[in-house]
Amino acid sequence: MLSRLQELRKEEETLLRVRAALSEQLTRLKTLGQMDNEAAINQTELHLSLQDHQEEEEEEEEESDS
């Protein structure tokens, strides 16, 4: 009986360590996901900024041609 109780405690400790490791990994993955989202947002903002700049240049060229 005592031996079985010791086995269960060891198993509990192992499971708690696995749980902590998985929780830590999940946290890191969430952080990476946020970084990916931020990178995508920054890329979109850059694209829109370049697009606006290009449109402004085209408008200026049309005005100078007139």
N, CA, C and O atoms as a Maestro MAE file, in Angstrom:
{
 s_m_m2io_version
 :::
 2.0.0
}

f_m_ct {
 s_m_title
 :::
 protein
 m_atom[264] {
  # First column is atom index #
  i_m_mmod_type
  r_m_x_coord
  r_m_y_coord
  r_m_z_coord
  i_m_residue_number
  s_m_chain_name
  s_m_pdb_residue_name
  s_m_pdb_atom_name
  i_m_atomic_number
  :::
  1 25 0.831 -1.202 0.000 1 A "MET " " N  " 7
  2 3 0.000 0.000 0.000 1 A "MET " " CA " 6
  3 2 0.871 1.261 0.000 1 A "MET " " C  " 6
  4 15 0.628 2.192 -0.767 1 A "MET " " O  " 8
  5 25 1.876 1.281 0.857 2 A "LEU " " N  " 7
  6 3 2.773 2.432 0.945 2 A "LEU " " CA " 6
  7 2 3.542 2.604 -0.369 2 A "LEU " " C  " 6
  8 15 3.752 3.723 -0.838 2 A "LEU " " O  " 8
  9 25 3.955 1.481 -0.949 3 A "SER " " N  " 7
  10 3 4.681 1.516 -2.209 3 A "SER " " CA " 6
  11 2 3.804 2.111 -3.322 3 A "SER " " C  " 6
  12 15 4.282 2.912 -4.126 3 A "SER " " O  " 8
  13 25 2.569 1.734 -3.365 4 A "ARG " " N  " 7
  14 3 1.632 2.250 -4.371 4 A "ARG " " CA " 6
  15 2 1.432 3.750 -4.197 4 A "ARG " " C  " 6
  16 15 1.356 4.489 -5.179 4 A "ARG " " O  " 8
  17 25 1.348 4.193 -2.961 5 A "LEU " " N  " 7
  18 3 1.195 5.616 -2.678 5 A "LEU " " CA " 6
  19 2 2.423 6.392 -3.158 5 A "LEU " " C  " 6
  20 15 2.289 7.481 -3.717 5 A "LEU " " O  " 8
  21 25 3.607 5.841 -2.945 6 A "GLN " " N  " 7
  22 3 4.839 6.481 -3.410 6 A "GLN " " CA " 6
  23 2 4.870 6.561 -4.935 6 A "GLN " " C  " 6
  24 15 5.289 7.572 -5.500 6 A "GLN " " O  " 8
  25 25 4.428 5.499 -5.596 7 A "GLU " " N  " 7
  26 3 4.364 5.496 -7.060 7 A "GLU " " CA " 6
  27 2 3.423 6.585 -7.569 7 A "GLU " " C  " 6
  28 15 3.730 7.291 -8.530 7 A "GLU " " O  " 8
  29 25 2.288 6.704 -6.917 8 A "LEU " " N  " 7
  30 3 1.319 7.723 -7.327 8 A "LEU " " CA " 6
  31 2 1.866 9.133 -7.125 8 A "LEU " " C  " 6
  32 15 1.619 10.019 -7.943 8 A "LEU " " O  " 8
  33 25 2.604 9.340 -6.043 9 A "ARG " " N  " 7
  34 3 3.200 10.664 -5.801 9 A "ARG " " CA " 6
  35 2 4.245 10.985 -6.859 9 A "ARG " " C  " 6
  36 15 4.316 12.115 -7.340 9 A "ARG " " O  " 8
  37 25 5.058 9.993 -7.225 10 A "LYS " " N  " 7
  38 3 6.059 10.210 -8.278 10 A "LYS " " CA " 6
  39 2 5.360 10.520 -9.605 10 A "LYS " " C  " 6
  40 15 5.785 11.403 -10.350 10 A "LYS " " O  " 8
  41 25 4.303 9.794 -9.882 11 A "GLU " " N  " 7
  42 3 3.551 10.035 -11.106 11 A "GLU " " CA " 6
  43 2 2.938 11.433 -11.096 11 A "GLU " " C  " 6
  44 15 2.924 12.114 -12.122 11 A "GLU " " O  " 8
  45 25 2.440 11.854 -9.962 12 A "GLU " " N  " 7
  46 3 1.882 13.200 -9.839 12 A "GLU " " CA " 6
  47 2 2.951 14.252 -10.087 12 A "GLU " " C  " 6
  48 15 2.706 15.228 -10.795 12 A "GLU " " O  " 8
  49 25 4.130 14.064 -9.514 13 A "GLU " " N  " 7
  50 3 5.228 15.015 -9.722 13 A "GLU " " CA " 6
  51 2 5.601 15.096 -11.197 13 A "GLU " " C  " 6
  52 15 5.835 16.180 -11.732 13 A "GLU " " O  " 8
  53 25 5.653 13.942 -11.845 14 A "THR " " N  " 7
  54 3 5.980 13.908 -13.274 14 A "THR " " CA " 6
  55 2 4.921 14.651 -14.086 14 A "THR " " C  " 6
  56 15 5.245 15.443 -14.971 14 A "THR " " O  " 8
  57 25 3.678 14.391 -13.779 15 A "LEU " " N  " 7
  58 3 2.599 15.060 -14.505 15 A "LEU " " CA " 6
  59 2 2.603 16.565 -14.277 15 A "LEU " " C  " 6
  60 15 2.321 17.335 -15.195 15 A "LEU " " O  " 8
  61 25 2.920 16.986 -13.065 16 A "LEU " " N  " 7
  62 3 2.991 18.419 -12.785 16 A "LEU " " CA " 6
  63 2 4.136 19.067 -13.558 16 A "LEU " " C  " 6
  64 15 3.996 20.191 -14.041 16 A "LEU " " O  " 8
  65 25 5.269 18.369 -13.679 17 A "ARG " " N  " 7
  66 3 6.391 18.907 -14.468 17 A "ARG " " CA " 6
  67 2 6.020 19.004 -15.945 17 A "ARG " " C  " 6
  68 15 6.355 19.980 -16.616 17 A "ARG " " O  " 8
  69 25 5.329 17.988 -16.441 18 A "VAL " " N  " 7
  70 3 4.894 18.008 -17.847 18 A "VAL " " CA " 6
  71 2 3.920 19.159 -18.067 18 A "VAL " " C  " 6
  72 15 4.000 19.876 -19.065 18 A "VAL " " O  " 8
  73 25 3.011 19.323 -17.133 19 A "ARG " " N  " 7
  74 3 2.030 20.417 -17.239 19 A "ARG " " CA " 6
  75 2 2.734 21.772 -17.275 19 A "ARG " " C  " 6
  76 15 2.393 22.632 -18.087 19 A "ARG " " O  " 8
  77 25 3.714 21.959 -16.396 20 A "ALA " " N  " 7
  78 3 4.443 23.230 -16.356 20 A "ALA " " CA " 6
  79 2 5.197 23.458 -17.667 20 A "ALA " " C  " 6
  80 15 5.208 24.572 -18.191 20 A "ALA " " O  " 8
  81 25 5.821 22.416 -18.193 21 A "ALA " " N  " 7
  82 3 6.561 22.545 -19.447 21 A "ALA " " CA " 6
  83 2 5.624 22.895 -20.600 21 A "ALA " " C  " 6
  84 15 5.951 23.745 -21.428 21 A "ALA " " O  " 8
  85 25 4.466 22.248 -20.657 22 A "LEU " " N  " 7
  86 3 3.503 22.536 -21.721 22 A "LEU " " CA " 6
  87 2 2.940 23.950 -21.609 22 A "LEU " " C  " 6
  88 15 2.736 24.632 -22.613 22 A "LEU " " O  " 8
  89 25 2.695 24.373 -20.387 23 A "SER " " N  " 7
  90 3 2.186 25.723 -20.165 23 A "SER " " CA " 6
  91 2 3.212 26.761 -20.623 23 A "SER " " C  " 6
  92 15 2.862 27.761 -21.250 23 A "SER " " O  " 8
  93 25 4.475 26.510 -20.300 24 A "GLU " " N  " 7
  94 3 5.551 27.421 -20.717 24 A "GLU " " CA " 6
  95 2 5.663 27.463 -22.235 24 A "GLU " " C  " 6
  96 15 5.816 28.534 -22.822 24 A "GLU " " O  " 8
  97 25 5.587 26.298 -22.866 25 A "GLN " " N  " 7
  98 3 5.662 26.239 -24.315 25 A "GLN " " CA " 6
  99 2 4.480 26.963 -24.958 25 A "GLN " " C  " 6
  100 15 4.653 27.663 -25.956 25 A "GLN " " O  " 8
  101 25 3.295 26.804 -24.401 26 A "LEU " " N  " 7
  102 3 2.118 27.488 -24.925 26 A "LEU " " CA " 6
  103 2 2.284 29.004 -24.836 26 A "LEU " " C  " 6
  104 15 1.922 29.729 -25.763 26 A "LEU " " O  " 8
  105 25 2.824 29.471 -23.734 27 A "THR " " N  " 7
  106 3 3.064 30.902 -23.562 27 A "THR " " CA " 6
  107 2 4.031 31.416 -24.627 27 A "THR " " C  " 6
  108 15 3.815 32.476 -25.213 27 A "THR " " O  " 8
  109 25 5.101 30.650 -24.871 28 A "ARG " " N  " 7
  110 3 6.061 31.067 -25.907 28 A "ARG " " CA " 6
  111 2 5.409 31.092 -27.280 28 A "ARG " " C  " 6
  112 15 5.654 32.008 -28.065 28 A "ARG " " O  " 8
  113 25 4.585 30.099 -27.576 29 A "LEU " " N  " 7
  114 3 3.917 30.060 -28.875 29 A "LEU " " CA " 6
  115 2 2.957 31.229 -29.056 29 A "LEU " " C  " 6
  116 15 2.849 31.789 -30.146 29 A "LEU " " O  " 8
  117 25 2.268 31.591 -27.991 30 A "LYS " " N  " 7
  118 3 1.366 32.747 -28.060 30 A "LYS " " CA " 6
  119 2 2.166 34.001 -28.354 30 A "LYS " " C  " 6
  120 15 1.756 34.822 -29.174 30 A "LYS " " O  " 8
  121 25 3.314 34.157 -27.686 31 A "THR " " N  " 7
  122 3 4.185 35.331 -27.915 31 A "THR " " CA " 6
  123 2 4.643 35.364 -29.364 31 A "THR " " C  " 6
  124 15 4.648 36.421 -29.996 31 A "THR " " O  " 8
  125 25 5.033 34.188 -29.899 32 A "LEU " " N  " 7
  126 3 5.467 34.142 -31.296 32 A "LEU " " CA " 6
  127 2 4.317 34.510 -32.221 32 A "LEU " " C  " 6
  128 15 4.515 35.194 -33.226 32 A "LEU " " O  " 8
  129 25 3.118 34.058 -31.881 33 A "GLY " " N  " 7
  130 3 1.949 34.399 -32.685 33 A "GLY " " CA " 6
  131 2 1.691 35.891 -32.694 33 A "GLY " " C  " 6
  132 15 1.344 36.458 -33.729 33 A "GLY " " O  " 8
  133 25 1.854 36.521 -31.561 34 A "GLN " " N  " 7
  134 3 1.671 37.970 -31.486 34 A "GLN " " CA " 6
  135 2 2.734 38.671 -32.315 34 A "GLN " " C  " 6
  136 15 2.450 39.661 -32.989 34 A "GLN " " O  " 8
  137 25 3.959 38.157 -32.267 35 A "MET " " N  " 7
  138 3 5.019 38.765 -33.068 35 A "MET " " CA " 6
  139 2 4.708 38.621 -34.548 35 A "MET " " C  " 6
  140 15 4.924 39.552 -35.323 35 A "MET " " O  " 8
  141 25 4.198 37.449 -34.948 36 A "ASP " " N  " 7
  142 3 3.814 37.251 -36.341 36 A "ASP " " CA " 6
  143 2 2.709 38.220 -36.732 36 A "ASP " " C  " 6
  144 15 2.744 38.792 -37.821 36 A "ASP " " O  " 8
  145 25 1.729 38.410 -35.857 37 A "ASN " " N  " 7
  146 3 0.636 39.342 -36.135 37 A "ASN " " CA " 6
  147 2 1.161 40.759 -36.255 37 A "ASN " " C  " 6
  148 15 0.751 41.498 -37.150 37 A "ASN " " O  " 8
  149 25 2.070 41.150 -35.359 38 A "GLU " " N  " 7
  150 3 2.630 42.496 -35.411 38 A "GLU " " CA " 6
  151 2 3.427 42.693 -36.691 38 A "GLU " " C  " 6
  152 15 3.361 43.755 -37.311 38 A "GLU " " O  " 8
  153 25 4.174 41.678 -37.082 39 A "ALA " " N  " 7
  154 3 4.950 41.774 -38.321 39 A "ALA " " CA " 6
  155 2 4.023 41.930 -39.520 39 A "ALA " " C  " 6
  156 15 4.297 42.720 -40.424 39 A "ALA " " O  " 8
  157 25 2.936 41.184 -39.527 40 A "ALA " " N  " 7
  158 3 1.971 41.288 -40.629 40 A "ALA " " CA " 6
  159 2 1.336 42.672 -40.657 40 A "ALA " " C  " 6
  160 15 1.158 43.255 -41.727 40 A "ALA " " O  " 8
  161 25 0.998 43.193 -39.498 41 A "ILE " " N  " 7
  162 3 0.405 44.532 -39.420 41 A "ILE " " CA " 6
  163 2 1.403 45.574 -39.909 41 A "ILE " " C  " 6
  164 15 1.051 46.462 -40.686 41 A "ILE " " O  " 8
  165 25 2.644 45.463 -39.455 42 A "ASN " " N  " 7
  166 3 3.670 46.415 -39.891 42 A "ASN " " CA " 6
  167 2 3.884 46.336 -41.398 42 A "ASN " " C  " 6
  168 15 4.049 47.359 -42.063 42 A "ASN " " O  " 8
  169 25 3.882 45.112 -41.936 43 A "GLN " " N  " 7
  170 3 4.057 44.940 -43.377 43 A "GLN " " CA " 6
  171 2 2.895 45.578 -44.135 43 A "GLN " " C  " 6
  172 15 3.102 46.220 -45.165 43 A "GLN " " O  " 8
  173 25 1.687 45.407 -43.633 44 A "THR " " N  " 7
  174 3 0.509 46.001 -44.273 44 A "THR " " CA " 6
  175 2 0.583 47.521 -44.219 44 A "THR " " C  " 6
  176 15 0.289 48.202 -45.202 44 A "THR " " O  " 8
  177 25 0.980 48.049 -43.056 45 A "GLU " " N  " 7
  178 3 1.102 49.501 -42.933 45 A "GLU " " CA " 6
  179 2 2.148 50.042 -43.896 45 A "GLU " " C  " 6
  180 15 1.946 51.083 -44.520 45 A "GLU " " O  " 8
  181 25 3.265 49.336 -44.015 46 A "LEU " " N  " 7
  182 3 4.314 49.756 -44.943 46 A "LEU " " CA " 6
  183 2 3.787 49.738 -46.373 46 A "LEU " " C  " 6
  184 15 4.019 50.677 -47.134 46 A "LEU " " O  " 8
  185 25 3.087 48.684 -46.737 47 A "HIS " " N  " 7
  186 3 2.533 48.567 -48.086 47 A "HIS " " CA " 6
  187 2 1.565 49.721 -48.379 47 A "HIS " " C  " 6
  188 15 1.620 50.338 -49.443 47 A "HIS " " O  " 8
  189 25 0.687 49.998 -47.421 48 A "LEU " " N  " 7
  190 3 -0.277 51.082 -47.612 48 A "LEU " " CA " 6
  191 2 0.429 52.427 -47.704 48 A "LEU " " C  " 6
  192 15 0.036 53.286 -48.493 48 A "LEU " " O  " 8
  193 25 1.460 52.607 -46.906 49 A "SER " " N  " 7
  194 3 2.209 53.855 -46.930 49 A "SER " " CA " 6
  195 2 2.887 54.043 -48.287 49 A "SER " " C  " 6
  196 15 2.854 55.129 -48.865 49 A "SER " " O  " 8
  197 25 3.493 52.985 -48.779 50 A "LEU " " N  " 7
  198 3 4.137 53.064 -50.090 50 A "LEU " " CA " 6
  199 2 3.114 53.304 -51.196 50 A "LEU " " C  " 6
  200 15 3.375 54.042 -52.147 50 A "LEU " " O  " 8
  201 25 1.964 52.683 -51.064 51 A "GLN " " N  " 7
  202 3 0.896 52.851 -52.049 51 A "GLN " " CA " 6
  203 2 0.411 54.301 -52.059 51 A "GLN " " C  " 6
  204 15 0.208 54.882 -53.125 51 A "GLN " " O  " 8
  205 25 0.225 54.886 -50.871 52 A "ASP " " N  " 7
  206 3 -0.192 56.291 -50.776 52 A "ASP " " CA " 6
  207 2 0.857 57.199 -51.399 52 A "ASP " " C  " 6
  208 15 0.524 58.138 -52.123 52 A "ASP " " O  " 8
  209 25 2.114 56.922 -51.120 53 A "HIS " " N  " 7
  210 3 3.202 57.744 -51.653 53 A "HIS " " CA " 6
  211 2 3.227 57.658 -53.179 53 A "HIS " " C  " 6
  212 15 3.415 58.667 -53.858 53 A "HIS " " O  " 8
  213 25 3.039 56.462 -53.710 54 A "GLN " " N  " 7
  214 3 3.028 56.274 -55.158 54 A "GLN " " CA " 6
  215 2 1.850 57.013 -55.784 54 A "GLN " " C  " 6
  216 15 2.003 57.624 -56.842 54 A "GLN " " O  " 8
  217 25 0.683 56.968 -55.153 55 A "GLU " " N  " 7
  218 3 -0.486 57.674 -55.672 55 A "GLU " " CA " 6
  219 2 -0.258 59.179 -55.667 55 A "GLU " " C  " 6
  220 15 -0.666 59.870 -56.601 55 A "GLU " " O  " 8
  221 25 0.391 59.695 -54.621 56 A "GLU " " N  " 7
  222 3 0.691 61.123 -54.548 56 A "GLU " " CA " 6
  223 2 1.625 61.530 -55.679 56 A "GLU " " C  " 6
  224 15 1.435 62.576 -56.298 56 A "GLU " " O  " 8
  225 25 2.635 60.706 -55.950 57 A "GLU " " N  " 7
  226 3 3.567 61.020 -57.031 57 A "GLU " " CA " 6
  227 2 2.851 61.025 -58.376 57 A "GLU " " C  " 6
  228 15 3.109 61.882 -59.221 57 A "GLU " " O  " 8
  229 25 1.946 60.058 -58.571 58 A "GLU " " N  " 7
  230 3 1.205 60.008 -59.830 58 A "GLU " " CA " 6
  231 2 0.323 61.239 -59.986 58 A "GLU " " C  " 6
  232 15 0.207 61.786 -61.083 58 A "GLU " " O  " 8
  233 25 -0.296 61.677 -58.899 59 A "GLU " " N  " 7
  234 3 -1.131 62.879 -58.956 59 A "GLU " " CA " 6
  235 2 -0.284 64.099 -59.272 59 A "GLU " " C  " 6
  236 15 -0.699 64.951 -60.058 59 A "GLU " " O  " 8
  237 25 0.884 64.195 -58.680 60 A "GLU " " N  " 7
  238 3 1.772 65.323 -58.955 60 A "GLU " " CA " 6
  239 2 2.220 65.330 -60.412 60 A "GLU " " C  " 6
  240 15 2.306 66.385 -61.042 60 A "GLU " " O  " 8
  241 25 2.506 64.133 -60.941 61 A "GLU " " N  " 7
  242 3 2.907 64.056 -62.349 61 A "GLU " " CA " 6
  243 2 1.767 64.479 -63.268 61 A "GLU " " C  " 6
  244 15 1.986 65.171 -64.262 61 A "GLU " " O  " 8
  245 25 0.549 64.059 -62.929 62 A "GLU " " N  " 7
  246 3 -0.600 64.460 -63.749 62 A "GLU " " CA " 6
  247 2 -0.807 65.958 -63.698 62 A "GLU " " C  " 6
  248 15 -1.151 66.567 -64.711 62 A "GLU " " O  " 8
  249 25 -0.604 66.574 -62.522 63 A "GLU " " N  " 7
  250 3 -0.784 68.016 -62.401 63 A "GLU " " CA " 6
  251 2 0.286 68.767 -63.170 63 A "GLU " " C  " 6
  252 15 0.003 69.809 -63.762 63 A "GLU " " O  " 8
  253 25 1.503 68.262 -63.173 64 A "SER " " N  " 7
  254 3 2.573 68.963 -63.887 64 A "SER " " CA " 6
  255 2 2.448 68.770 -65.393 64 A "SER " " C  " 6
  256 15 2.920 69.605 -66.164 64 A "SER " " O  " 8
  257 25 1.815 67.676 -65.820 65 A "ASP " " N  " 7
  258 3 1.585 67.437 -67.250 65 A "ASP " " CA " 6
  259 2 0.473 68.352 -67.772 65 A "ASP " " C  " 6
  260 15 0.438 68.645 -68.967 65 A "ASP " " O  " 8
  261 25 -0.410 68.795 -66.927 66 A "SER " " N  " 7
  262 3 -1.547 69.593 -67.372 66 A "SER " " CA " 6
  263 2 -1.174 71.003 -67.653 66 A "SER " " C  " 6
  264 15 -2.027 71.803 -68.038 66 A "SER " " O  " 8
  :::
 }
 m_bond[263] {
  # First column is bond index #
  i_m_from
  i_m_to
  i_m_order
  :::
  1 1 2 1
  2 2 3 1
  3 3 4 2
  4 3 5 1
  5 5 6 1
  6 6 7 1
  7 7 8 2
  8 7 9 1
  9 9 10 1
  10 10 11 1
  11 11 12 2
  12 11 13 1
  13 13 14 1
  14 14 15 1
  15 15 16 2
  16 15 17 1
  17 17 18 1
  18 18 19 1
  19 19 20 2
  20 19 21 1
  21 21 22 1
  22 22 23 1
  23 23 24 2
  24 23 25 1
  25 25 26 1
  26 26 27 1
  27 27 28 2
  28 27 29 1
  29 29 30 1
  30 30 31 1
  31 31 32 2
  32 31 33 1
  33 33 34 1
  34 34 35 1
  35 35 36 2
  36 35 37 1
  37 37 38 1
  38 38 39 1
  39 39 40 2
  40 39 41 1
  41 41 42 1
  42 42 43 1
  43 43 44 2
  44 43 45 1
  45 45 46 1
  46 46 47 1
  47 47 48 2
  48 47 49 1
  49 49 50 1
  50 50 51 1
  51 51 52 2
  52 51 53 1
  53 53 54 1
  54 54 55 1
  55 55 56 2
  56 55 57 1
  57 57 58 1
  58 58 59 1
  59 59 60 2
  60 59 61 1
  61 61 62 1
  62 62 63 1
  63 63 64 2
  64 63 65 1
  65 65 66 1
  66 66 67 1
  67 67 68 2
  68 67 69 1
  69 69 70 1
  70 70 71 1
  71 71 72 2
  72 71 73 1
  73 73 74 1
  74 74 75 1
  75 75 76 2
  76 75 77 1
  77 77 78 1
  78 78 79 1
  79 79 80 2
  80 79 81 1
  81 81 82 1
  82 82 83 1
  83 83 84 2
  84 83 85 1
  85 85 86 1
  86 86 87 1
  87 87 88 2
  88 87 89 1
  89 89 90 1
  90 90 91 1
  91 91 92 2
  92 91 93 1
  93 93 94 1
  94 94 95 1
  95 95 96 2
  96 95 97 1
  97 97 98 1
  98 98 99 1
  99 99 100 2
  100 99 101 1
  101 101 102 1
  102 102 103 1
  103 103 104 2
  104 103 105 1
  105 105 106 1
  106 106 107 1
  107 107 108 2
  108 107 109 1
  109 109 110 1
  110 110 111 1
  111 111 112 2
  112 111 113 1
  113 113 114 1
  114 114 115 1
  115 115 116 2
  116 115 117 1
  117 117 118 1
  118 118 119 1
  119 119 120 2
  120 119 121 1
  121 121 122 1
  122 122 123 1
  123 123 124 2
  124 123 125 1
  125 125 126 1
  126 126 127 1
  127 127 128 2
  128 127 129 1
  129 129 130 1
  130 130 131 1
  131 131 132 2
  132 131 133 1
  133 133 134 1
  134 134 135 1
  135 135 136 2
  136 135 137 1
  137 137 138 1
  138 138 139 1
  139 139 140 2
  140 139 141 1
  141 141 142 1
  142 142 143 1
  143 143 144 2
  144 143 145 1
  145 145 146 1
  146 146 147 1
  147 147 148 2
  148 147 149 1
  149 149 150 1
  150 150 151 1
  151 151 152 2
  152 151 153 1
  153 153 154 1
  154 154 155 1
  155 155 156 2
  156 155 157 1
  157 157 158 1
  158 158 159 1
  159 159 160 2
  160 159 161 1
  161 161 162 1
  162 162 163 1
  163 163 164 2
  164 163 165 1
  165 165 166 1
  166 166 167 1
  167 167 168 2
  168 167 169 1
  169 169 170 1
  170 170 171 1
  171 171 172 2
  172 171 173 1
  173 173 174 1
  174 174 175 1
  175 175 176 2
  176 175 177 1
  177 177 178 1
  178 178 179 1
  179 179 180 2
  180 179 181 1
  181 181 182 1
  182 182 183 1
  183 183 184 2
  184 183 185 1
  185 185 186 1
  186 186 187 1
  187 187 188 2
  188 187 189 1
  189 189 190 1
  190 190 191 1
  191 191 192 2
  192 191 193 1
  193 193 194 1
  194 194 195 1
  195 195 196 2
  196 195 197 1
  197 197 198 1
  198 198 199 1
  199 199 200 2
  200 199 201 1
  201 201 202 1
  202 202 203 1
  203 203 204 2
  204 203 205 1
  205 205 206 1
  206 206 207 1
  207 207 208 2
  208 207 209 1
  209 209 210 1
  210 210 211 1
  211 211 212 2
  212 211 213 1
  213 213 214 1
  214 214 215 1
  215 215 216 2
  216 215 217 1
  217 217 218 1
  218 218 219 1
  219 219 220 2
  220 219 221 1
  221 221 222 1
  222 222 223 1
  223 223 224 2
  224 223 225 1
  225 225 226 1
  226 226 227 1
  227 227 228 2
  228 227 229 1
  229 229 230 1
  230 230 231 1
  231 231 232 2
  232 231 233 1
  233 233 234 1
  234 234 235 1
  235 235 236 2
  236 235 237 1
  237 237 238 1
  238 238 239 1
  239 239 240 2
  240 239 241 1
  241 241 242 1
  242 242 243 1
  243 243 244 2
  244 243 245 1
  245 245 246 1
  246 246 247 1
  247 247 248 2
  248 247 249 1
  249 249 250 1
  250 250 251 1
  251 251 252 2
  252 251 253 1
  253 253 254 1
  254 254 255 1
  255 255 256 2
  256 255 257 1
  257 257 258 1
  258 258 259 1
  259 259 260 2
  260 259 261 1
  261 261 262 1
  262 262 263 1
  263 263 264 2
  :::
 }
}
